[in-house]
Amino acid sequence: MSGQIYRVGALLACWLVLINAPLSWADLPAGKHFESTDTWIESREVKIPVTLVVPADSKASPFPLVILLHGHGGTRHEAGGYTRVAQGIANHGIASIRMDFPGCGDSLEGFENNNLTNMIADIQSSKAHALKSLNIDQSRLGLLGFSMGGRLALTLGTTNPDYRAIGLWAPDAEAGEANIREFLGGSDRYEQMRAIARTQGFAPFTTFWGQDQKLGYQWFTDMEASKPASSILHYQGALFVLYGDLDTIVRPEISRGVIHKAVNAKPAIEHQVTGADHGLGLFNDDTVRSDEVIQSTIQFFAKHL
C-alpha cells in the first residue's frame, strides 16, 4: 500500500534505466560496479516488466539473489528506493530482480488483474528467469517486500526453505483483510466495494494519494484467504523488519507483531525509523530517513547473504 506518486523514481535513477539494454561499465560513476537491464518476461501468458541488476565482477559469481516486491499501487522502483537498494547490494556482490505487478508501473495490464494470485505467479516467473539467466547461488536467496510486497514476501519466504534472508518494510502482515478494511475506509465501505466488485468484476477506488484503481473481485477474496505470517514461527533464516513510528497505513504494532512471532529467526532484527510515515521518506524528499532505510537494508542483505 505504498501508493504515492511513483513516477518520481525514474527521475532519481534516470542514468540507470535503459530499456532492454545493459549499462556500459565505462559509464558508471566511480565505485558503482554493477550492470542493470530492463526487459520483459512471460508470466501467466502475458509480458511483465522486470529489472535485473548484477554485480559487474563476474569472478564473484555464482551470486546471491534478492527478489524485490513493491507495494500496493507502487512500481518496481519505489520512488528510487528499490533502485538504490538494488545498486547497493550489487556493490556487495548480490544480484537482484524486481517486477511491476499488474496495473502498476510499466505493466500492460489493468489494475483489475492485481491480486495476490497473479502477483505470486509473477514473482515465481521472475525468480525462474533470474535463475535461468544468471549464475545464482540457489542456497543464498532473499526477499525484500514493502507493505503489500511484505505480505507477499512473508507468504513465500516463510513457507519455502529456499530463502535465507527476508527484509520487510512496513509489512501488511495481518491475517485476512482486517487492515485492508481500514485502508478502504472502514468495514461498511469495504463490504460495499466487495459487493460491487462481485457484480461487475471490479470496484473503483481512489487511494489517499489520488491513484484511481479498479479493485477486482479476486483482490478481495485473495486478501480474505491470506495468512502471511502463519508460518513465521518456523522460519529460521535472517529477518529484518523496518517501519516508521508515524505509519498510519500499516501501524507499527503490525510490524512489531511479525518480530514477536519470529522466535526462531536467526537473527530477527527490528528497525524503527523515527519520524517516518508509511512512505519511509521515499516520496517526500526526506533524504535523512530514506537514506536510513536504504543503507540499513543494504547492510542487512550484505551481512546475511
C-alpha positions as CSV (number, residue, x, y, z in Angstrom):
1,M,0.0,0.0,0.0
2,S,2.8,2.4,-0.8
3,G,0.6,4.4,-3.1
4,Q,2.3,7.7,-3.5
5,I,3.3,9.1,-7.0
6,Y,5.9,6.6,-8.1
7,R,7.0,8.1,-11.4
8,V,9.4,10.3,-9.5
9,G,11.6,7.1,-9.1
10,A,12.6,7.3,-12.7
11,L,13.9,10.8,-12.2
12,L,16.1,9.7,-9.3
13,A,17.6,6.9,-11.3
14,C,17.4,8.2,-14.9
15,W,21.0,7.5,-15.5
16,L,20.4,3.8,-14.7
17,V,17.3,2.9,-16.6
18,L,17.9,1.9,-20.2
19,I,15.1,-0.2,-21.8
20,N,16.3,-3.6,-22.8
21,A,20.0,-2.6,-22.8
22,P,22.6,-3.0,-20.1
23,L,24.7,-0.2,-18.8
24,S,28.1,0.3,-20.1
25,W,30.5,-0.2,-17.2
26,A,32.6,2.6,-18.6
27,D,29.7,5.0,-17.9
28,L,29.3,4.0,-14.3
29,P,30.3,6.6,-11.6
30,A,33.3,5.7,-9.5
31,G,32.5,3.0,-7.0
32,K,29.4,1.8,-9.0
33,H,30.2,-1.7,-10.2
34,F,27.0,-3.3,-11.5
35,E,25.0,-3.8,-14.7
36,S,21.3,-3.0,-14.8
37,T,18.9,-4.3,-17.5
38,D,15.2,-3.6,-18.0
39,T,13.4,-6.3,-20.0
40,W,10.1,-8.2,-20.4
41,I,9.5,-11.8,-19.4
42,E,6.4,-14.0,-19.8
43,S,4.2,-14.8,-16.8
44,R,0.6,-16.1,-16.9
45,E,0.8,-15.8,-20.7
46,V,1.4,-12.0,-20.6
47,K,4.5,-9.9,-20.7
48,I,5.6,-8.3,-17.4
49,P,8.4,-5.7,-17.0
50,V,11.4,-6.7,-14.8
51,T,14.7,-5.1,-13.9
52,L,17.8,-7.2,-13.3
53,V,20.8,-5.8,-11.5
54,V,24.0,-7.8,-11.5
55,P,27.4,-7.2,-9.9
56,A,29.9,-6.3,-12.6
57,D,32.6,-8.6,-11.2
58,S,31.8,-11.9,-12.9
59,K,34.5,-13.6,-10.9
60,A,32.4,-13.3,-7.9
61,S,29.6,-15.5,-9.3
62,P,27.6,-17.5,-8.5
63,F,25.8,-14.6,-6.9
64,P,23.2,-14.5,-4.2
65,L,19.9,-13.2,-5.4
66,V,17.3,-10.9,-3.8
67,I,13.8,-10.5,-5.2
68,L,12.3,-7.1,-4.6
69,L,8.5,-6.8,-4.2
70,H,6.7,-3.4,-4.4
71,G,3.7,-2.2,-2.5
72,H,0.0,-1.8,-3.5
73,G,-0.1,0.6,-6.4
74,G,3.7,1.0,-6.4
75,T,6.3,0.2,-9.0
76,R,9.4,-1.9,-9.1
77,H,11.5,1.3,-8.5
78,E,9.6,2.6,-5.4
79,A,10.4,6.2,-6.0
80,G,14.1,5.3,-6.5
81,G,14.3,3.4,-3.2
82,Y,14.4,-0.1,-4.7
83,T,16.7,1.2,-7.4
84,R,19.2,2.3,-4.8
85,V,18.8,-0.9,-2.8
86,A,19.5,-3.0,-5.9
87,Q,22.5,-0.9,-6.7
88,G,23.8,-1.0,-3.2
89,I,23.6,-4.8,-2.8
90,A,25.1,-5.3,-6.2
91,N,28.2,-3.4,-4.9
92,H,28.3,-6.2,-2.2
93,G,28.2,-8.9,-4.9
94,I,24.4,-9.6,-4.7
95,A,22.2,-9.8,-7.8
96,S,18.5,-8.8,-7.8
97,I,15.4,-8.9,-9.8
98,R,12.2,-6.7,-9.4
99,M,9.0,-6.6,-11.3
100,D,5.9,-4.4,-11.8
101,F,2.8,-6.1,-10.7
102,P,-0.5,-6.0,-12.8
103,G,-1.7,-2.4,-13.4
104,C,1.5,-0.9,-11.9
105,G,4.4,1.0,-13.4
106,D,5.1,-0.3,-16.9
107,S,2.6,-3.1,-16.7
108,L,0.5,-3.7,-19.8
109,E,-2.4,-4.9,-17.7
110,G,-5.3,-3.1,-16.0
111,F,-5.3,-2.9,-12.2
112,E,-8.3,-5.2,-12.1
113,N,-5.8,-8.1,-12.6
114,N,-3.9,-7.0,-9.5
115,N,-4.4,-9.8,-6.9
116,L,-2.2,-12.0,-4.7
117,T,-2.6,-15.0,-7.0
118,N,-1.3,-13.1,-10.1
119,M,1.4,-11.3,-8.1
120,I,2.7,-14.6,-6.7
121,A,2.8,-16.1,-10.2
122,D,4.8,-13.1,-11.4
123,I,7.3,-13.4,-8.5
124,Q,7.8,-17.1,-9.3
125,S,8.2,-16.3,-13.0
126,S,10.8,-13.6,-12.2
127,K,12.7,-15.9,-9.9
128,A,12.8,-18.6,-12.6
129,H,14.0,-16.1,-15.1
130,A,16.8,-14.9,-12.8
131,L,17.9,-18.4,-12.0
132,K,17.9,-19.3,-15.7
133,S,19.6,-16.1,-16.9
134,L,22.2,-15.6,-14.2
135,N,24.7,-17.7,-12.3
136,I,22.9,-17.7,-9.0
137,D,23.9,-19.5,-5.8
138,Q,20.5,-21.0,-5.0
139,S,21.4,-21.6,-1.4
140,R,21.6,-17.8,-0.9
141,L,18.3,-16.3,-1.9
142,G,16.5,-13.4,-0.3
143,L,13.3,-11.4,-0.5
144,L,12.5,-7.7,0.2
145,G,8.9,-6.6,0.4
146,F,7.4,-3.2,1.0
147,S,3.8,-3.0,2.5
148,M,1.7,-5.3,0.3
149,G,5.0,-6.6,-1.0
150,G,5.8,-7.5,2.6
151,R,2.7,-9.7,2.7
152,L,3.9,-11.4,-0.4
153,A,7.4,-11.8,1.0
154,L,6.1,-13.4,4.2
155,T,3.7,-15.7,2.3
156,L,6.5,-17.0,0.1
157,G,9.6,-16.7,2.3
158,T,8.3,-18.4,5.4
159,T,6.9,-21.4,3.6
160,N,9.8,-22.0,1.2
161,P,13.2,-23.2,2.7
162,D,15.0,-21.6,-0.3
163,Y,15.1,-18.2,1.3
164,R,17.9,-17.4,3.7
165,A,17.1,-13.7,4.4
166,I,13.8,-11.8,4.3
167,G,13.6,-8.0,4.5
168,L,10.3,-6.3,5.2
169,W,9.4,-2.6,5.1
170,A,6.1,-1.8,6.9
171,P,4.7,-5.3,6.0
172,D,1.0,-5.7,5.6
173,A,1.2,-8.8,7.8
174,E,-2.2,-9.2,9.4
175,A,-4.2,-12.3,8.5
176,G,-7.1,-11.7,6.2
177,E,-8.5,-8.3,5.2
178,A,-8.6,-6.6,8.6
179,N,-6.1,-3.9,7.8
180,I,-7.5,-3.5,4.2
181,R,-10.9,-2.7,5.6
182,E,-9.3,0.4,7.3
183,F,-7.4,1.2,4.1
184,L,-10.6,1.2,2.1
185,G,-12.5,3.4,4.6
186,G,-14.0,1.0,7.1
187,S,-16.0,-2.2,7.2
188,D,-19.2,-0.8,5.6
189,R,-17.3,0.7,2.7
190,Y,-15.3,-2.5,2.3
191,E,-18.5,-4.6,2.1
192,Q,-20.0,-2.1,-0.4
193,M,-16.9,-2.3,-2.6
194,R,-16.7,-6.0,-2.4
195,A,-20.3,-6.4,-3.5
196,I,-19.7,-4.0,-6.4
197,A,-16.6,-6.0,-7.5
198,R,-18.5,-9.3,-7.3
199,T,-21.3,-7.9,-9.5
200,Q,-19.3,-6.0,-12.1
201,G,-15.8,-7.6,-11.8
202,F,-14.2,-4.6,-10.1
203,A,-14.8,-1.7,-7.7
204,P,-13.4,1.7,-8.4
205,F,-11.2,3.1,-5.7
206,T,-9.2,6.3,-5.2
207,T,-6.3,6.0,-2.8
208,F,-5.2,8.5,-0.2
209,W,-2.6,9.7,-2.7
210,G,-5.0,10.2,-5.6
211,Q,-4.5,7.0,-7.6
212,D,-7.5,5.7,-9.4
213,Q,-7.7,1.9,-9.2
214,K,-10.0,-0.9,-10.2
215,L,-10.0,-3.5,-7.4
216,G,-11.0,-6.9,-8.9
217,Y,-13.2,-9.3,-7.0
218,Q,-10.3,-11.7,-6.7
219,W,-8.3,-9.0,-5.0
220,F,-10.9,-9.1,-2.2
221,T,-11.1,-12.9,-1.9
222,D,-7.4,-13.4,-2.1
223,M,-6.9,-10.9,0.7
224,E,-9.5,-12.6,2.9
225,A,-7.8,-16.0,2.5
226,S,-4.3,-14.7,3.0
227,K,-2.4,-15.6,6.2
228,P,1.0,-14.1,5.5
229,A,2.6,-14.6,9.0
230,S,1.1,-18.0,9.7
231,S,4.4,-19.8,9.2
232,I,6.7,-17.2,10.6
233,L,7.1,-19.3,13.8
234,H,9.0,-21.9,11.8
235,Y,11.2,-19.5,9.8
236,Q,14.9,-19.9,10.8
237,G,16.6,-17.6,8.4
238,A,17.6,-13.9,8.9
239,L,14.7,-11.5,9.3
240,F,14.7,-7.7,9.1
241,V,11.5,-5.7,9.8
242,L,11.7,-1.9,9.3
243,Y,8.9,0.5,9.9
244,G,8.1,4.2,10.6
245,D,6.8,5.1,14.0
246,L,4.3,7.5,12.4
247,D,2.9,5.0,10.0
248,T,-1.0,5.1,9.9
249,I,-1.4,2.7,6.9
250,V,0.4,-0.3,8.4
251,R,0.5,0.6,12.1
252,P,3.8,0.0,13.9
253,E,2.3,-2.7,16.1
254,I,1.6,-4.8,13.0
255,S,5.3,-4.7,12.0
256,R,6.4,-5.4,15.6
257,G,4.0,-8.3,15.7
258,V,6.0,-10.0,13.0
259,I,9.2,-9.7,15.0
260,H,7.4,-11.1,18.2
261,K,6.2,-14.1,16.3
262,A,9.5,-14.9,14.6
263,V,11.0,-16.6,17.6
264,N,13.2,-19.0,15.5
265,A,14.6,-16.4,13.1
266,K,18.4,-16.0,13.3
267,P,18.6,-13.1,13.8
268,A,15.3,-11.2,14.0
269,I,16.1,-7.5,13.6
270,E,13.7,-4.7,14.3
271,H,14.4,-1.3,12.9
272,Q,12.2,1.7,13.7
273,V,12.6,4.8,11.7
274,T,11.8,7.7,13.9
275,G,9.6,10.4,12.4
276,A,8.8,8.3,9.3
277,D,5.3,7.6,8.0
278,H,4.3,4.8,5.6
279,G,6.3,6.3,2.8
280,L,9.6,6.0,4.8
281,G,10.9,9.3,3.4
282,L,11.0,8.0,-0.1
283,F,8.1,10.1,-1.5
284,N,8.7,13.5,0.1
285,D,12.4,14.1,-0.4
286,D,13.2,13.2,3.2
287,T,16.8,12.1,2.4
288,V,17.7,11.6,6.1
289,R,15.1,8.9,6.7
290,S,15.1,7.4,3.2
291,D,18.9,7.0,3.5
292,E,18.5,5.3,6.8
293,V,16.0,2.9,5.2
294,I,18.1,2.1,2.2
295,Q,21.5,1.8,3.9
296,S,20.2,-0.4,6.8
297,T,18.6,-2.7,4.2
298,I,21.7,-2.9,2.1
299,Q,23.7,-3.8,5.2
300,F,21.2,-6.5,6.3
301,F,21.5,-8.4,3.0
302,A,25.3,-7.8,2.7
303,K,25.7,-9.4,6.1
304,H,23.2,-12.2,5.9
305,L,23.5,-13.3,2.2
